[in-house]
Amino acid sequence: WGACEENKIIASPAAEISSSSASQCLIKGNINASGVKIYELPDCPYYQATVIDANKGEKWFCSEAAALAAGWRKAGNCP
């Protein structure tokens, strides 16, 4: 089994972030058509419809504090 450990394939950091983000970090950081960075919480009305596109700079956040620190604002329609 030790030989297998040496040859194990390691996923790229981006793959690890995207696979873990959906299960651990639930805040969606979306960039709207005007370029404004907005985050959606799970109880926001458009949360389910919001799709994160990392190629556009959108991302997942694990806390509101992290989203705010990164320069994103809470969606205006969120409770």
All heavy atoms as a GROMACS GRO file, in nm:
protein
  583
    1TRP      N    1   0.083  -0.120   0.000
    1TRP     CA    2   0.000   0.000   0.000
    1TRP      C    3   0.086   0.125   0.000
    1TRP      O    4   0.047   0.227  -0.052
    1TRP     CB    5  -0.095   0.002   0.118
    1TRP     CG    6  -0.200  -0.105   0.108
    1TRP    CD1    7  -0.208  -0.217   0.183
    1TRP    CD2    8  -0.311  -0.110   0.019
    1TRP    NE1    9  -0.317  -0.293   0.147
    1TRP    CE2   10  -0.383  -0.228   0.046
    1TRP    CE3   11  -0.357  -0.028  -0.081
    1TRP    CZ2   12  -0.497  -0.265  -0.024
    1TRP    CZ3   13  -0.472  -0.064  -0.150
    1TRP    CH2   14  -0.540  -0.180  -0.121
    2GLY      N   15   0.205   0.117   0.056
    2GLY     CA   16   0.294   0.232   0.058
    2GLY      C   17   0.330   0.280  -0.081
    2GLY      O   18   0.340   0.398  -0.108
    3ALA      N   19   0.349   0.187  -0.174
    3ALA     CA   20   0.383   0.224  -0.312
    3ALA      C   21   0.269   0.301  -0.377
    3ALA      O   22   0.291   0.394  -0.453
    3ALA     CB   23   0.415   0.100  -0.394
    4CYS      N   24   0.148   0.264  -0.347
    4CYS     CA   25   0.032   0.336  -0.402
    4CYS      C   26   0.028   0.479  -0.351
    4CYS      O   27  -0.008   0.570  -0.423
    4CYS     CB   28  -0.098   0.265  -0.365
    4CYS     SG   29  -0.115   0.105  -0.444
    5GLU      N   30   0.063   0.499  -0.228
    5GLU     CA   31   0.060   0.632  -0.167
    5GLU      C   32   0.154   0.727  -0.240
    5GLU      O   33   0.123   0.843  -0.260
    5GLU     CB   34   0.097   0.623  -0.018
    5GLU     CG   35   0.073   0.749   0.059
    5GLU     CD   36  -0.073   0.786   0.072
    5GLU    OE1   37  -0.161   0.698   0.061
    5GLU    OE2   38  -0.100   0.904   0.093
    6GLU      N   39   0.271   0.676  -0.285
    6GLU     CA   40   0.368   0.759  -0.354
    6GLU      C   41   0.319   0.803  -0.492
    6GLU      O   42   0.355   0.908  -0.541
    6GLU     CB   43   0.500   0.684  -0.370
    6GLU     CG   44   0.572   0.662  -0.240
    6GLU     CD   45   0.697   0.578  -0.260
    6GLU    OE1   46   0.735   0.552  -0.374
    6GLU    OE2   47   0.753   0.538  -0.158
    7ASN      N   48   0.236   0.724  -0.555
    7ASN     CA   49   0.190   0.751  -0.690
    7ASN      C   50   0.050   0.811  -0.695
    7ASN      O   51  -0.008   0.821  -0.802
    7ASN     CB   52   0.193   0.622  -0.773
    7ASN     CG   53   0.334   0.572  -0.791
    7ASN    OD1   54   0.425   0.653  -0.808
    7ASN    ND2   55   0.352   0.442  -0.786
    8LYS      N   56   0.000   0.849  -0.583
    8LYS     CA   57  -0.136   0.901  -0.578
    8LYS      C   58  -0.147   1.033  -0.654
    8LYS      O   59  -0.058   1.115  -0.652
    8LYS     CB   60  -0.178   0.912  -0.432
    8LYS     CG   61  -0.243   1.034  -0.388
    8LYS     CD   62  -0.287   1.021  -0.244
    8LYS     CE   63  -0.226   1.133  -0.167
    8LYS     NZ   64  -0.277   1.145  -0.035
    9ILE      N   65  -0.258   1.051  -0.724
    9ILE     CA   66  -0.283   1.174  -0.799
    9ILE      C   67  -0.344   1.276  -0.704
    9ILE      O   68  -0.441   1.247  -0.634
    9ILE     CB   69  -0.377   1.148  -0.918
    9ILE    CG1   70  -0.310   1.051  -1.016
    9ILE    CG2   71  -0.415   1.277  -0.986
    9ILE    CD1   72  -0.402   1.003  -1.126
   10ILE      N   73  -0.290   1.395  -0.706
   10ILE     CA   74  -0.340   1.502  -0.620
   10ILE      C   75  -0.417   1.600  -0.705
   10ILE      O   76  -0.367   1.648  -0.808
   10ILE     CB   77  -0.224   1.573  -0.547
   10ILE    CG1   78  -0.149   1.472  -0.461
   10ILE    CG2   79  -0.275   1.690  -0.466
   10ILE    CD1   80  -0.022   1.526  -0.400
   11ALA      N   81  -0.538   1.629  -0.666
   11ALA     CA   82  -0.621   1.724  -0.740
   11ALA      C   83  -0.563   1.863  -0.730
   11ALA      O   84  -0.496   1.898  -0.633
   11ALA     CB   85  -0.763   1.722  -0.683
   12SER      N   86  -0.590   1.944  -0.830
   12SER     CA   87  -0.542   2.082  -0.828
   12SER      C   88  -0.611   2.159  -0.717
   12SER      O   89  -0.723   2.126  -0.678
   12SER     CB   90  -0.571   2.149  -0.962
   12SER     OG   91  -0.710   2.170  -0.976
   13PRO      N   92  -0.548   2.264  -0.664
   13PRO     CA   93  -0.612   2.343  -0.558
   13PRO      C   94  -0.749   2.396  -0.599
   13PRO      O   95  -0.840   2.400  -0.520
   13PRO     CB   96  -0.513   2.457  -0.534
   13PRO     CG   97  -0.382   2.402  -0.577
   13PRO     CD   98  -0.414   2.308  -0.692
   14ALA      N   99  -0.764   2.437  -0.726
   14ALA     CA  100  -0.893   2.490  -0.771
   14ALA      C  101  -1.001   2.383  -0.762
   14ALA      O  102  -1.114   2.411  -0.723
   14ALA     CB  103  -0.881   2.541  -0.915
   15ALA      N  104  -0.966   2.261  -0.796
   15ALA     CA  105  -1.065   2.153  -0.788
   15ALA      C  106  -1.105   2.127  -0.644
   15ALA      O  107  -1.220   2.103  -0.614
   15ALA     CB  108  -1.009   2.026  -0.851
   16GLU      N  109  -1.009   2.134  -0.553
   16GLU     CA  110  -1.039   2.112  -0.412
   16GLU      C  111  -1.130   2.221  -0.359
   16GLU      O  112  -1.223   2.194  -0.286
   16GLU     CB  113  -0.910   2.108  -0.331
   16GLU     CG  114  -0.825   1.986  -0.359
   16GLU     CD  115  -0.692   1.990  -0.288
   16GLU    OE1  116  -0.672   2.076  -0.203
   16GLU    OE2  117  -0.609   1.905  -0.321
   17ILE      N  118  -1.107   2.344  -0.400
   17ILE     CA  119  -1.189   2.455  -0.353
   17ILE      C  120  -1.331   2.441  -0.405
   17ILE      O  121  -1.426   2.452  -0.332
   17ILE     CB  122  -1.129   2.590  -0.396
   17ILE    CG1  123  -0.998   2.614  -0.320
   17ILE    CG2  124  -1.226   2.704  -0.371
   17ILE    CD1  125  -0.917   2.728  -0.372
   18SER      N  126  -1.345   2.413  -0.535
   18SER     CA  127  -1.479   2.408  -0.590
   18SER      C  128  -1.559   2.290  -0.536
   18SER      O  129  -1.678   2.301  -0.515
   18SER     CB  130  -1.475   2.404  -0.743
   18SER     OG  131  -1.410   2.288  -0.787
   19SER      N  132  -1.494   2.176  -0.510
   19SER     CA  133  -1.568   2.062  -0.461
   19SER      C  134  -1.605   2.079  -0.314
   19SER      O  135  -1.711   2.038  -0.272
   19SER     CB  136  -1.488   1.934  -0.481
   19SER     OG  137  -1.371   1.937  -0.404
   20SER      N  138  -1.518   2.142  -0.236
   20SER     CA  139  -1.548   2.158  -0.095
   20SER      C  140  -1.636   2.280  -0.070
   20SER      O  141  -1.710   2.284   0.026
   20SER     CB  142  -1.419   2.171  -0.014
   20SER     OG  143  -1.353   2.290  -0.048
   21SER      N  144  -1.630   2.378  -0.158
   21SER     CA  145  -1.702   2.502  -0.134
   21SER      C  146  -1.853   2.482  -0.132
   21SER      O  147  -1.921   2.541  -0.050
   21SER     CB  148  -1.665   2.607  -0.239
   21SER     OG  149  -1.694   2.561  -0.368
   22ALA      N  150  -1.903   2.400  -0.221
   22ALA     CA  151  -2.047   2.380  -0.225
   22ALA      C  152  -2.097   2.310  -0.099
   22ALA      O  153  -2.209   2.333  -0.057
   22ALA     CB  154  -2.084   2.299  -0.348
   23SER      N  155  -2.015   2.228  -0.038
   23SER     CA  156  -2.061   2.156   0.080
   23SER      C  157  -2.029   2.228   0.210
   23SER      O  158  -2.096   2.207   0.310
   23SER     CB  159  -1.999   2.016   0.083
   23SER     OG  160  -1.859   2.025   0.094
   24GLN      N  161  -1.928   2.313   0.212
   24GLN     CA  162  -1.887   2.379   0.335
   24GLN      C  163  -1.913   2.528   0.338
   24GLN      O  164  -1.948   2.584   0.439
   24GLN     CB  165  -1.738   2.353   0.360
   24GLN     CG  166  -1.708   2.207   0.383
   24GLN     CD  167  -1.558   2.183   0.397
   24GLN    OE1  168  -1.479   2.275   0.391
   24GLN    NE2  169  -1.521   2.060   0.416
   25CYS      N  170  -1.892   2.594   0.226
   25CYS     CA  171  -1.909   2.740   0.219
   25CYS      C  172  -2.034   2.769   0.138
   25CYS      O  173  -2.037   2.745   0.018
   25CYS     CB  174  -1.786   2.803   0.156
   25CYS     SG  175  -1.635   2.770   0.250
   26LEU      N  176  -2.136   2.818   0.205
   26LEU     CA  177  -2.268   2.829   0.143
   26LEU      C  178  -2.304   2.966   0.090
   26LEU      O  179  -2.409   2.983   0.030
   26LEU     CB  180  -2.375   2.784   0.243
   26LEU     CG  181  -2.360   2.639   0.292
   26LEU    CD1  182  -2.468   2.609   0.396
   26LEU    CD2  183  -2.368   2.542   0.177
   27ILE      N  184  -2.219   3.065   0.109
   27ILE     CA  185  -2.250   3.200   0.064
   27ILE      C  186  -2.199   3.217  -0.078
   27ILE      O  187  -2.082   3.195  -0.107
   27ILE     CB  188  -2.188   3.305   0.159
   27ILE    CG1  189  -2.246   3.287   0.299
   27ILE    CG2  190  -2.213   3.445   0.106
   27ILE    CD1  191  -2.180   3.372   0.405
   28LYS      N  192  -2.288   3.257  -0.169
   28LYS     CA  193  -2.253   3.271  -0.310
   28LYS      C  194  -2.214   3.415  -0.341
   28LYS      O  195  -2.293   3.507  -0.322
   28LYS     CB  196  -2.372   3.231  -0.398
   28LYS     CG  197  -2.410   3.084  -0.385
   28LYS     CD  198  -2.529   3.053  -0.474
   28LYS     CE  199  -2.566   2.907  -0.467
   28LYS     NZ  200  -2.679   2.876  -0.557
   29GLY      N  201  -2.093   3.433  -0.390
   29GLY     CA  202  -2.045   3.565  -0.432
   29GLY      C  203  -2.065   3.579  -0.581
   29GLY      O  204  -1.996   3.516  -0.660
   30ASN      N  205  -2.160   3.662  -0.621
   30ASN     CA  206  -2.199   3.679  -0.760
   30ASN      C  207  -2.162   3.819  -0.808
   30ASN      O  208  -2.166   3.914  -0.731
   30ASN     CB  209  -2.350   3.656  -0.769
   30ASN     CG  210  -2.402   3.661  -0.911
   30ASN    OD1  211  -2.464   3.758  -0.949
   30ASN    ND2  212  -2.378   3.559  -0.988
   31ILE      N  213  -2.127   3.833  -0.935
   31ILE     CA  214  -2.100   3.963  -0.994
   31ILE      C  215  -2.212   3.993  -1.092
   31ILE      O  216  -2.232   3.918  -1.188
   31ILE     CB  217  -1.963   3.965  -1.064
   31ILE    CG1  218  -1.853   3.930  -0.963
   31ILE    CG2  219  -1.937   4.102  -1.128
   31ILE    CD1  220  -1.715   3.912  -1.023
   32ASN      N  221  -2.285   4.102  -1.068
   32ASN     CA  222  -2.400   4.130  -1.153
   32ASN      C  223  -2.356   4.193  -1.286
   32ASN      O  224  -2.238   4.217  -1.310
   32ASN     CB  225  -2.505   4.215  -1.080
   32ASN     CG  226  -2.464   4.358  -1.056
   32ASN    OD1  227  -2.367   4.409  -1.112
   32ASN    ND2  228  -2.538   4.426  -0.970
   33ALA      N  229  -2.453   4.220  -1.373
   33ALA     CA  230  -2.425   4.272  -1.507
   33ALA      C  231  -2.353   4.406  -1.504
   33ALA      O  232  -2.281   4.441  -1.598
   33ALA     CB  233  -2.555   4.284  -1.586
   34SER      N  234  -2.369   4.482  -1.397
   34SER     CA  235  -2.302   4.611  -1.383
   34SER      C  236  -2.164   4.598  -1.320
   34SER      O  237  -2.096   4.698  -1.299
   34SER     CB  238  -2.387   4.705  -1.297
   34SER     OG  239  -2.514   4.723  -1.355
   35GLY      N  240  -2.124   4.477  -1.286
   35GLY     CA  241  -1.993   4.454  -1.226
   35GLY      C  242  -1.991   4.467  -1.074
   35GLY      O  243  -1.885   4.464  -1.013
   36VAL      N  244  -2.109   4.480  -1.013
   36VAL     CA  245  -2.118   4.494  -0.868
   36VAL      C  246  -2.107   4.356  -0.804
   36VAL      O  247  -2.172   4.261  -0.847
   36VAL     CB  248  -2.251   4.562  -0.827
   36VAL    CG1  249  -2.262   4.572  -0.675
   36VAL    CG2  250  -2.262   4.699  -0.891
   37LYS      N  251  -2.023   4.345  -0.701
   37LYS     CA  252  -2.001   4.218  -0.631
   37LYS      C  253  -2.102   4.206  -0.517
   37LYS      O  254  -2.100   4.284  -0.423
   37LYS     CB  255  -1.858   4.212  -0.577
   37LYS     CG  256  -1.754   4.211  -0.687
   37LYS     CD  257  -1.614   4.212  -0.631
   37LYS     CE  258  -1.512   4.205  -0.741
   37LYS     NZ  259  -1.375   4.206  -0.688
   38ILE      N  260  -2.190   4.108  -0.529
   38ILE     CA  261  -2.300   4.087  -0.434
   38ILE      C  262  -2.294   3.944  -0.382
   38ILE      O  263  -2.266   3.852  -0.458
   38ILE     CB  264  -2.435   4.110  -0.504
   38ILE    CG1  265  -2.442   4.254  -0.556
   38ILE    CG2  266  -2.551   4.079  -0.412
   38ILE    CD1  267  -2.560   4.279  -0.647
   39TYR      N  268  -2.321   3.926  -0.253
   39TYR     CA  269  -2.328   3.789  -0.203
   39TYR      C  270  -2.471   3.754  -0.164
   39TYR      O  271  -2.549   3.839  -0.124
   39TYR     CB  272  -2.230   3.763  -0.088
   39TYR     CG  273  -2.254   3.836   0.041
   39TYR    CD1  274  -2.339   3.785   0.137
   39TYR    CD2  275  -2.188   3.956   0.068
   39TYR    CE1  276  -2.360   3.851   0.258
   39TYR    CE2  277  -2.208   4.023   0.188
   39TYR     CZ  278  -2.293   3.969   0.283
   39TYR     OH  279  -2.314   4.034   0.402
   40GLU      N  280  -2.503   3.627  -0.181
   40GLU     CA  281  -2.635   3.573  -0.152
   40GLU      C  282  -2.623   3.469  -0.041
   40GLU      O  283  -2.540   3.379  -0.048
   40GLU     CB  284  -2.695   3.505  -0.275
   40GLU     CG  285  -2.710   3.593  -0.397
   40GLU     CD  286  -2.846   3.656  -0.408
   40GLU    OE1  287  -2.936   3.618  -0.333
   40GLU    OE2  288  -2.861   3.744  -0.494
   41LEU      N  289  -2.708   3.480   0.058
   41LEU     CA  290  -2.717   3.381   0.166
   41LEU      C  291  -2.821   3.276   0.128
   41LEU      O  292  -2.909   3.302   0.044
   41LEU     CB  293  -2.757   3.449   0.296
   41LEU     CG  294  -2.662   3.558   0.347
   41LEU    CD1  295  -2.725   3.636   0.460
   41LEU    CD2  296  -2.531   3.496   0.389
   42PRO      N  297  -2.816   3.159   0.188
   42PRO     CA  298  -2.912   3.053   0.153
   42PRO      C  299  -3.059   3.093   0.167
   42PRO      O  300  -3.144   3.038   0.098
   42PRO     CB  301  -2.877   2.940   0.250
   42PRO     CG  302  -2.732   2.958   0.276
   42PRO     CD  303  -2.712   3.109   0.279
   43ASP      N  304  -3.091   3.190   0.253
   43ASP     CA  305  -3.231   3.231   0.268
   43ASP      C  306  -3.268   3.351   0.181
   43ASP      O  307  -3.377   3.404   0.192
   43ASP     CB  308  -3.265   3.257   0.415
   43ASP     CG  309  -3.178   3.364   0.479
   43ASP    OD1  310  -3.073   3.400   0.422
   43ASP    OD2  311  -3.214   3.412   0.589
   44CYS      N  312  -3.180   3.393   0.092
   44CYS     CA  313  -3.210   3.503  -0.001
   44CYS      C  314  -3.300   3.450  -0.114
   44CYS      O  315  -3.287   3.334  -0.155
   44CYS     CB  316  -3.082   3.559  -0.062
   44CYS     SG  317  -2.973   3.641   0.056
   45PRO      N  318  -3.389   3.535  -0.166
   45PRO     CA  319  -3.484   3.491  -0.269
   45PRO      C  320  -3.420   3.432  -0.396
   45PRO      O  321  -3.474   3.341  -0.455
   45PRO     CB  322  -3.564   3.617  -0.303
   45PRO     CG  323  -3.548   3.706  -0.185
   45PRO     CD  324  -3.414   3.673  -0.125
   46TYR      N  325  -3.306   3.485  -0.439
   46TYR     CA  326  -3.246   3.439  -0.564
   46TYR      C  327  -3.128   3.344  -0.543
   46TYR      O  328  -3.055   3.313  -0.637
   46TYR     CB  329  -3.201   3.559  -0.649
   46TYR     CG  330  -3.318   3.643  -0.694
   46TYR    CD1  331  -3.338   3.770  -0.644
   46TYR    CD2  332  -3.410   3.594  -0.785
   46TYR    CE1  333  -3.446   3.847  -0.682
   46TYR    CE2  334  -3.519   3.669  -0.825
   46TYR     CZ  335  -3.536   3.796  -0.773
   46TYR     OH  336  -3.644   3.870  -0.813
   47TYR      N  337  -3.112   3.294  -0.421
   47TYR     CA  338  -3.000   3.205  -0.391
   47TYR      C  339  -2.998   3.082  -0.482
   47TYR      O  340  -2.894   3.050  -0.541
   47TYR     CB  341  -3.006   3.161  -0.245
   47TYR     CG  342  -2.891   3.072  -0.204
   47TYR    CD1  343  -2.769   3.128  -0.164
   47TYR    CD2  344  -2.901   2.934  -0.205
   47TYR    CE1  345  -2.662   3.048  -0.126
   47TYR    CE2  346  -2.795   2.853  -0.168
   47TYR     CZ  347  -2.676   2.910  -0.128
   47TYR     OH  348  -2.571   2.831  -0.092
   48GLN      N  349  -3.110   3.014  -0.496
   48GLN     CA  350  -3.115   2.891  -0.575
   48GLN      C  351  -3.085   2.918  -0.722
   48GLN      O  352  -3.026   2.835  -0.791
   48GLN     CB  353  -3.251   2.821  -0.561
   48GLN     CG  354  -3.276   2.767  -0.422
   48GLN     CD  355  -3.175   2.662  -0.380
   48GLN    OE1  356  -3.128   2.583  -0.460
   48GLN    NE2  357  -3.141   2.662  -0.252
   49ALA      N  358  -3.126   3.033  -0.773
   49ALA     CA  359  -3.105   3.066  -0.914
   49ALA      C  360  -2.963   3.116  -0.942
   49ALA      O  361  -2.920   3.118  -1.057
   49ALA     CB  362  -3.206   3.172  -0.958
   50THR      N  363  -2.891   3.156  -0.839
   50THR     CA  364  -2.757   3.210  -0.856
   50THR      C  365  -2.658   3.098  -0.881
   50THR      O  366  -2.650   3.003  -0.804
   50THR     CB  367  -2.714   3.291  -0.731
   50THR    OG1  368  -2.808   3.397  -0.712
   50THR    CG2  369  -2.576   3.348  -0.747
   51VAL      N  370  -2.585   3.110  -0.992
   51VAL     CA  371  -2.484   3.012  -1.029
   51VAL      C  372  -2.347   3.079  -1.023
   51VAL      O  373  -2.330   3.189  -1.076
   51VAL     CB  374  -2.510   2.958  -1.172
   51VAL    CG1  375  -2.401   2.860  -1.214
   51VAL    CG2  376  -2.646   2.893  -1.180
   52ILE      N  377  -2.253   3.017  -0.956
   52ILE     CA  378  -2.119   3.074  -0.942
   52ILE      C  379  -2.034   3.035  -1.062
   52ILE      O  380  -2.020   2.917  -1.094
   52ILE     CB  381  -2.053   3.025  -0.811
   52ILE    CG1  382  -2.135   3.067  -0.692
   52ILE    CG2  383  -1.910   3.076  -0.800
   52ILE    CD1  384  -2.160   3.215  -0.681
   53ASP      N  385  -1.977   3.136  -1.128
   53ASP     CA  386  -1.888   3.115  -1.242
   53ASP      C  387  -1.750   3.167  -1.202
   53ASP      O  388  -1.724   3.288  -1.206
   53ASP     CB  389  -1.941   3.188  -1.365
   53ASP     CG  390  -1.857   3.164  -1.490
   53ASP    OD1  391  -1.745   3.109  -1.478
   53ASP    OD2  392  -1.903   3.202  -1.599
   54ALA      N  393  -1.663   3.077  -1.161
   54ALA     CA  394  -1.529   3.116  -1.115
   54ALA      C  395  -1.450   3.186  -1.225
   54ALA      O  396  -1.364   3.270  -1.195
   54ALA     CB  397  -1.454   2.993  -1.066
   55ASN      N  398  -1.480   3.158  -1.351
   55ASN     CA  399  -1.410   3.224  -1.462
   55ASN      C  400  -1.440   3.372  -1.469
   55ASN      O  401  -1.363   3.448  -1.527
   55ASN     CB  402  -1.445   3.157  -1.595
   55ASN     CG  403  -1.393   3.015  -1.603
   55ASN    OD1  404  -1.285   2.985  -1.555
   55ASN    ND2  405  -1.471   2.927  -1.663
   56LYS      N  406  -1.552   3.414  -1.411
   56LYS     CA  407  -1.589   3.556  -1.408
   56LYS      C  408  -1.545   3.622  -1.278
   56LYS      O  409  -1.571   3.739  -1.256
   56LYS     CB  410  -1.741   3.571  -1.424
   56LYS     CG  411  -1.789   3.534  -1.562
   56LYS     CD  412  -1.939   3.537  -1.583
   56LYS     CE  413  -2.024   3.618  -1.494
   56LYS     NZ  414  -2.167   3.608  -1.520
   57GLY      N  415  -1.480   3.546  -1.190
   57GLY     CA  416  -1.435   3.600  -1.063
   57GLY      C  417  -1.534   3.579  -0.949
   57GLY      O  418  -1.514   3.628  -0.838
   58GLU      N  419  -1.641   3.506  -0.977
   58GLU     CA  420  -1.738   3.477  -0.872
   58GLU      C  421  -1.683   3.368  -0.782
   58GLU      O  422  -1.598   3.289  -0.823
   58GLU     CB  423  -1.871   3.436  -0.936
   58GLU     CG  424  -1.929   3.547  -1.021
   58GLU     CD  425  -2.055   3.510  -1.095
   58GLU    OE1  426  -2.080   3.389  -1.117
   58GLU    OE2  427  -2.128   3.601  -1.133
   59LYS      N  428  -1.729   3.367  -0.656
   59LYS     CA  429  -1.672   3.271  -0.562
   59LYS      C  430  -1.767   3.239  -0.449
   59LYS      O  431  -1.869   3.305  -0.432
   59LYS     CB  432  -1.541   3.324  -0.506
   59LYS     CG  433  -1.553   3.461  -0.438
   59LYS     CD  434  -1.421   3.515  -0.390
   59LYS     CE  435  -1.335   3.557  -0.504
   59LYS     NZ  436  -1.207   3.611  -0.467
   60TRP      N  437  -1.730   3.138  -0.374
   60TRP     CA  438  -1.801   3.095  -0.254
   60TRP      C  439  -1.733   3.157  -0.133
   60TRP      O  440  -1.611   3.170  -0.130
   60TRP     CB  441  -1.796   2.943  -0.241
   60TRP     CG  442  -1.872   2.870  -0.347
   60TRP    CD1  443  -1.825   2.828  -0.467
   60TRP    CD2  444  -2.009   2.830  -0.342
   60TRP    NE1  445  -1.924   2.764  -0.537
   60TRP    CE2  446  -2.038   2.763  -0.462
   60TRP    CE3  447  -2.109   2.844  -0.246
   60TRP    CZ2  448  -2.163   2.710  -0.490
   60TRP    CZ3  449  -2.234   2.790  -0.274
   60TRP    CH2  450  -2.261   2.725  -0.394
   61PHE      N  451  -1.812   3.192  -0.032
   61PHE     CA  452  -1.759   3.242   0.094
   61PHE      C  453  -1.813   3.155   0.208
   61PHE      O  454  -1.925   3.106   0.203
   61PHE     CB  455  -1.802   3.387   0.118
   61PHE     CG  456  -1.740   3.484   0.020
   61PHE    CD1  457  -1.813   3.530  -0.089
   61PHE    CD2  458  -1.610   3.528   0.036
   61PHE    CE1  459  -1.758   3.618  -0.179
   61PHE    CE2  460  -1.553   3.616  -0.054
   61PHE     CZ  461  -1.627   3.662  -0.162
   62CYS      N  462  -1.731   3.142   0.311
   62CYS     CA  463  -1.770   3.061   0.428
   62CYS      C  464  -1.834   3.146   0.537
   62CYS      O  465  -1.892   3.092   0.631
   62CYS     CB  466  -1.649   2.986   0.483
   62CYS     SG  467  -1.584   2.865   0.367
   63SER      N  468  -1.822   3.278   0.526
   63SER     CA  469  -1.885   3.366   0.626
   63SER      C  470  -1.915   3.501   0.561
   63SER      O  471  -1.852   3.540   0.463
   63SER     CB  472  -1.792   3.387   0.746
   63SER     OG  473  -1.680   3.465   0.708
   64GLU      N  474  -2.011   3.571   0.620
   64GLU     CA  475  -2.041   3.706   0.572
   64GLU      C  476  -1.921   3.797   0.595
   64GLU      O  477  -1.892   3.884   0.512
   64GLU     CB  478  -2.164   3.763   0.644
   64GLU     CG  479  -2.293   3.707   0.591
   64GLU     CD  480  -2.415   3.781   0.645
   64GLU    OE1  481  -2.443   3.892   0.596
   64GLU    OE2  482  -2.477   3.728   0.739
   65ALA      N  483  -1.851   3.778   0.705
   65ALA     CA  484  -1.734   3.860   0.734
   65ALA      C  485  -1.629   3.846   0.623
   65ALA      O  486  -1.569   3.946   0.582
   65ALA     CB  487  -1.674   3.820   0.869
   66ALA      N  488  -1.610   3.725   0.573
   66ALA     CA  489  -1.513   3.703   0.465
   66ALA      C  490  -1.558   3.772   0.336
   66ALA      O  491  -1.477   3.831   0.265
   66ALA     CB  492  -1.493   3.554   0.441
   67ALA      N  493  -1.688   3.765   0.307
   67ALA     CA  494  -1.741   3.831   0.187
   67ALA      C  495  -1.724   3.982   0.197
   67ALA      O  496  -1.680   4.047   0.102
   67ALA     CB  497  -1.887   3.794   0.168
   68LEU      N  498  -1.758   4.038   0.311
   68LEU     CA  499  -1.744   4.182   0.332
   68LEU      C  500  -1.598   4.225   0.324
   68LEU      O  501  -1.566   4.327   0.262
   68LEU     CB  502  -1.806   4.223   0.466
   68LEU     CG  503  -1.958   4.211   0.475
   68LEU    CD1  504  -2.005   4.225   0.620
   68LEU    CD2  505  -2.026   4.313   0.385
   69ALA      N  506  -1.510   4.149   0.384
   69ALA     CA  507  -1.367   4.182   0.384
   69ALA      C  508  -1.310   4.178   0.242
   69ALA      O  509  -1.216   4.251   0.211
   69ALA     CB  510  -1.291   4.086   0.475
   70ALA      N  511  -1.370   4.095   0.155
   70ALA     CA  512  -1.323   4.085   0.017
   70ALA      C  513  -1.385   4.192  -0.073
   70ALA      O  514  -1.356   4.199  -0.191
   70ALA     CB  515  -1.356   3.946  -0.037
   71GLY      N  516  -1.472   4.276  -0.016
   71GLY     CA  517  -1.530   4.386  -0.092
   71GLY      C  518  -1.666   4.357  -0.155
   71GLY      O  519  -1.709   4.429  -0.245
   72TRP      N  520  -1.734   4.254  -0.110
   72TRP     CA  521  -1.865   4.220  -0.162
   72TRP      C  522  -1.971   4.276  -0.068
   72TRP      O  523  -1.945   4.299   0.050
   72TRP     CB  524  -1.879   4.068  -0.173
   72TRP     CG  525  -1.776   4.007  -0.264
   72TRP    CD1  526  -1.642   4.008  -0.246
   72TRP    CD2  527  -1.798   3.940  -0.387
   72TRP    NE1  528  -1.579   3.944  -0.349
   72TRP    CE2  529  -1.673   3.901  -0.438
   72TRP    CE3  530  -1.913   3.907  -0.458
   72TRP    CZ2  531  -1.659   3.832  -0.558
   72TRP    CZ3  532  -1.898   3.836  -0.578
   72TRP    CH2  533  -1.773   3.801  -0.627
   73ARG      N  534  -2.092   4.300  -0.119
   73ARG     CA  535  -2.202   4.348  -0.036
   73ARG      C  536  -2.318   4.250  -0.041
   73ARG      O  537  -2.334   4.176  -0.138
   73ARG     CB  538  -2.247   4.486  -0.077
   73ARG     CG  539  -2.321   4.493  -0.209
   73ARG     CD  540  -2.395   4.624  -0.226
   73ARG     NE  541  -2.458   4.635  -0.355
   73ARG     CZ  542  -2.576   4.584  -0.388
   73ARG    NH1  543  -2.645   4.514  -0.300
   73ARG    NH2  544  -2.627   4.600  -0.508
   74LYS      N  545  -2.396   4.251   0.064
   74LYS     CA  546  -2.512   4.162   0.074
   74LYS      C  547  -2.619   4.206  -0.026
   74LYS      O  548  -2.643   4.326  -0.044
   74LYS     CB  549  -2.568   4.166   0.216
   74LYS     CG  550  -2.677   4.067   0.245
   74LYS     CD  551  -2.715   4.077   0.392
   74LYS     CE  552  -2.819   3.978   0.431
   74LYS     NZ  553  -2.850   3.988   0.576
   75ALA      N  554  -2.684   4.111  -0.091
   75ALA     CA  555  -2.792   4.141  -0.185
   75ALA      C  556  -2.902   4.218  -0.112
   75ALA      O  557  -2.937   4.185   0.000
   75ALA     CB  558  -2.847   4.012  -0.245
   76GLY      N  559  -2.954   4.319  -0.177
   76GLY     CA  560  -3.054   4.406  -0.117
   76GLY      C  561  -3.185   4.337  -0.082
   76GLY      O  562  -3.258   4.384   0.004
   77ASN      N  563  -3.215   4.226  -0.147
   77ASN     CA  564  -3.341   4.158  -0.120
   77ASN      C  565  -3.328   4.045  -0.017
   77ASN      O  566  -3.422   3.971   0.006
   77ASN     CB  567  -3.401   4.104  -0.250
   77ASN     CG  568  -3.309   4.005  -0.319
   77ASN    OD1  569  -3.199   3.979  -0.273
   77ASN    ND2  570  -3.354   3.953  -0.433
   78CYS      N  571  -3.212   4.033   0.044
   78CYS     CA  572  -3.191   3.931   0.146
   78CYS      C  573  -3.244   3.980   0.282
   78CYS      O  574  -3.228   4.096   0.314
   78CYS     CB  575  -3.043   3.897   0.162
   78CYS     SG  576  -2.972   3.811   0.023
   79PRO      N  577  -3.303   3.885   0.356
   79PRO     CA  578  -3.352   3.925   0.490
   79PRO      C  579  -3.239   3.956   0.587
   79PRO      O  580  -3.128   3.921   0.569
   79PRO     CB  581  -3.432   3.803   0.537
   79PRO     CG  582  -3.404   3.693   0.441
   79PRO     CD  583  -3.332   3.750   0.323
   0.00000   0.00000   0.00000
